[in-house]
Amino acid sequence: MTGTDFTGAELAPPRAALRWSFDYRKLVNACFWLTMFSGSVVFIEPSPYDILILITIALWAFGGFTVHRAILPLVLFLSLWTFGGFVSLIPYWHEEDPVSFMFHTLFISSTGIFFALFLSQQTSRRAELLLSGYAASCVLAATIAVVTWLGDFGADGDWIKDGRAMAPFKDPNVLGSYMVTGVIYLAQRLLLGRTRYVWLALPSLALILAALFLSFSRGSWAAAILSMTMVVGFLFKTTDSLALRARILAGAAGGLFLLVIAVTGALSVESVREFFFQRASVTQDYDEGPNGRFGNQARSIPMLFDLPNGFGPLRFRLTFGLEPHNSYINAFASNGWLGGFAFIALMLSTFFIGFRQCLTRHPWMRPAQVLFAATFVFFVQGLQIDIDHWRMFYVSLGAVWGIEAARQRWLHEGLRLDEESR
């Protein structure tokens, strides 16, 4: 046969066109978003977050990663803090609870390093995935908390503790503090006009604020006020447009006015009003006296001066009958001098890079302003509660350091906004 001999195989479409397309990057990002979305469901152990983050880390690590030198201080301080705890654990290695506590410390501090490494690459996309997934998890938790509280009207039960909403957490204080990042993320987007779905963002913000209120957590209320003030201040300072500055001030004032109206309406209910003013007092009964929270803290400090290895993990409560309710004292009590000073160094170094990120121009300034404000108030809350095992603390902490690595690369290598396309 002369000429070209066409066969059926040659007339068929290329095999590649029939194959299912697999996008590794999208799979990792989807797992990461689901991990963030699951972060508020922690009333069961192991939580969905614990399982999903291990899957996400494995998938991400399979594709390879780099470690920028800007992240090394975070790695160093978290490692020294954790190592100090294991050294303090040595005399109590035969006890189940302290051992479990320290291995959980190792796990959860490692997630902070993961967030730093993860956000140091493809930073714009991954920061948005983190914050949007986190905000969605806040909406989920807030819906459960508000519905269960209204259903029982504050009566104690599986989802309500001492009249305070806590679902789907185990502690009302954790519910309230978890809401803070969602509040400032949605508020920032509304102030900047960066959301096309105002009809969704506004009710979501209102629902999250309602759950924050119903947690009746003094520390969480203060954290929300302080972090929101920081975000508004950062926005105003780093915005050149007079029109946008006016929008920010008007939006903040309008939001504050609506919040006051809503709280006033809630306080019109007598039982809510009485409980609110009881919780809003500076101190509670368990805070006062030589054996109260603050008395125990004051008595422990001279003792810790003589204990280089501290009391040991989970042993503060055996000495004083209560947890320390202060992350800085707990760092010295559970992790010794090495862990205590490492935790303080971690705080100071995070403050240094965080304020620099929020007040200087770079491609990730806006998400940095949200994530650092959240991290800052977590460190502040550490003065009156134990935050060292809060998952959301390590999310924002690691993200701040990941953005710092991206910012340093951008400064030194001319990294552009479209670096995700690499």
Residue pairs with C-beta under 8 A, 6 or more apart in sequence:
24 63
25 63
25 122
27 59
28 56
28 59
28 60
28 63
29 125
29 126
29 129
31 52
31 55
31 56
31 59
32 56
32 60
32 118
32 126
32 129
32 130
32 133
33 129
33 132
33 133
34 52
34 133
35 49
35 52
35 53
35 55
35 56
35 133
36 129
36 130
36 132
36 133
36 134
36 136
36 137
36 395
37 133
37 134
37 136
37 137
37 140
38 47
38 48
38 49
38 52
38 137
39 49
39 133
39 134
39 137
39 178
39 391
39 392
39 395
40 137
40 138
40 140
40 141
40 168
40 169
40 178
41 47
41 48
41 49
41 137
41 140
41 141
41 168
42 49
42 168
42 169
42 170
42 174
42 391
43 167
43 168
43 169
43 170
49 391
50 107
53 111
53 114
57 111
57 114
60 114
60 118
65 117
65 121
66 120
66 121
67 75
67 117
68 120
68 405
68 408
68 409
69 408
70 120
70 401
70 404
70 405
70 407
70 408
71 113
71 116
71 117
71 120
71 401
71 402
71 404
71 405
73 349
73 401
74 112
74 113
74 116
74 346
74 349
74 350
74 397
74 398
74 401
75 113
75 116
76 342
77 342
77 343
77 345
77 346
77 349
78 109
78 112
78 113
78 342
78 346
80 338
80 339
80 342
81 109
81 331
81 335
81 338
81 339
81 342
81 343
81 346
82 102
82 105
82 106
82 109
82 335
82 339
83 338
83 339
84 309
84 335
84 336
84 337
84 338
84 339
84 340
84 342
85 102
85 105
85 313
85 334
85 335
85 336
85 339
86 102
86 106
87 309
87 336
87 338
88 309
88 310
88 311
88 312
88 313
88 334
88 335
88 336
88 339
89 98
89 99
89 102
89 312
89 313
91 312
92 98
92 99
92 312
92 313
92 315
93 99
97 314
98 312
98 313
98 314
98 315
101 313
101 314
101 334
102 313
104 389
105 313
105 388
105 389
108 389
108 391
108 394
109 394
111 391
111 394
111 395
111 398
112 393
112 394
112 395
112 397
112 398
113 398
114 398
115 130
115 394
115 395
115 397
115 398
115 399
115 401
115 402
116 398
116 399
116 401
116 402
116 405
117 402
118 126
118 398
118 402
119 126
119 127
119 130
119 398
119 399
119 402
119 403
119 405
119 406
120 402
120 403
120 405
120 406
120 409
121 406
122 419
122 420
123 363
123 364
123 402
123 403
123 406
123 419
123 420
124 363
124 364
124 417
124 419
124 420
125 420
126 402
127 364
127 367
127 371
127 399
127 403
128 367
130 395
130 399
131 181
131 185
131 367
131 370
131 371
134 181
134 182
134 185
134 392
134 395
135 181
135 182
135 185
135 186
135 204
137 182
138 178
138 179
138 181
138 182
138 183
138 204
138 208
138 211
139 182
139 204
139 207
139 208
140 168
141 167
141 168
141 169
141 175
141 178
141 179
141 211
142 179
142 182
142 207
142 208
142 210
142 211
142 212
143 207
144 159
144 167
144 168
145 159
145 165
145 166
145 167
145 168
145 175
145 211
145 214
145 215
146 165
146 207
146 210
146 211
146 214
148 157
148 159
148 160
148 165
148 167
149 159
149 160
149 165
149 214
152 159
152 160
153 271
154 160
154 163
154 164
154 271
154 272
154 275
155 163
156 162
156 163
158 167
159 165
159 166
159 167
159 168
160 166
160 167
161 171
161 172
162 172
163 216
163 275
164 172
164 214
164 215
164 216
164 217
164 279
165 172
165 175
165 211
165 214
165 215
165 216
166 172
166 174
166 175
166 215
167 175
169 175
169 178
172 215
172 216
172 217
173 215
173 217
173 219
173 220
173 385
174 390
175 211
175 215
175 217
175 220
176 211
176 212
176 215
176 216
176 217
176 219
176 220
176 221
176 223
177 217
177 219
177 220
177 223
177 378
177 381
177 390
177 392
178 392
179 208
179 209
179 211
179 212
179 215
179 220
179 224
180 212
180 220
180 223
180 224
180 227
180 374
180 377
181 370
181 371
181 374
181 392
181 395
181 396
182 208
183 205
183 208
183 209
183 212
183 224
183 227
183 228
184 224
184 227
184 228
184 231
184 370
184 373
184 374
185 370
186 201
186 204
186 205
186 208
187 205
187 228
187 231
187 255
188 194
188 231
188 235
188 366
188 369
188 370
189 195
189 201
190 198
190 201
190 202
190 205
190 251
190 255
191 232
191 235
191 247
191 248
191 251
191 252
192 235
192 244
192 248
192 366
193 247
195 201
206 262
209 259
209 262
210 262
212 220
212 221
212 224
213 221
213 263
213 266
216 275
216 276
216 279
217 279
218 279
218 280
219 381
219 384
219 385
220 381
221 280
222 377
223 377
223 378
223 380
223 381
226 376
226 377
226 380
227 373
227 374
227 376
227 377
228 373
230 358
230 369
230 373
230 376
230 377
231 369
231 370
231 373
232 248
232 252
234 358
234 359
234 369
234 373
235 248
235 369
236 245
236 248
236 249
237 359
238 358
238 359
238 361
238 365
238 369
239 245
239 248
266 272
266 276
267 273
267 276
283 294
285 292
286 292
286 293
286 322
287 293
287 294
288 294
288 295
289 295
290 299
291 320
291 321
293 322
293 325
296 320
296 321
296 322
296 324
297 324
297 325
297 326
297 329
299 320
300 316
300 319
300 320
300 324
300 329
300 333
301 329
304 310
304 311
304 329
304 332
304 333
304 340
307 336
308 336
308 337
309 336
309 337
310 332
310 333
310 334
310 335
310 336
310 337
310 339
310 340
311 318
311 319
311 333
311 334
312 334
313 334
313 335
314 334
315 333
315 334
316 323
316 324
316 329
316 330
316 333
316 334
317 323
317 324
323 330
323 386
324 330
324 333
324 386
325 384
325 385
325 386
326 382
326 383
326 384
326 385
326 386
327 343
327 382
327 383
327 385
327 386
327 387
327 388
328 340
328 343
328 344
328 382
328 383
330 386
330 388
331 339
331 340
331 342
331 343
331 344
331 388
332 339
332 340
335 342
335 343
343 388
347 379
347 382
350 372
350 375
350 379
350 397
350 400
350 401
351 376
351 379
353 400
353 401
353 404
354 368
354 372
354 375
354 376
354 400
355 372
357 364
357 365
357 368
357 369
357 372
357 400
357 403
357 404
357 407
358 365
358 368
358 369
358 372
358 373
362 368
362 407
362 410
362 411
363 406
363 410
363 415
363 416
363 417
364 403
364 406
364 407
367 399
367 403
368 400
368 403
368 407
371 396
371 399
371 400
371 403
372 396
372 400
374 392
374 396
375 393
375 396
375 397
375 400
378 387
378 390
378 392
378 393
378 396
378 397
379 387
381 387
382 388
387 393
406 415
406 419
409 415
410 416
410 419
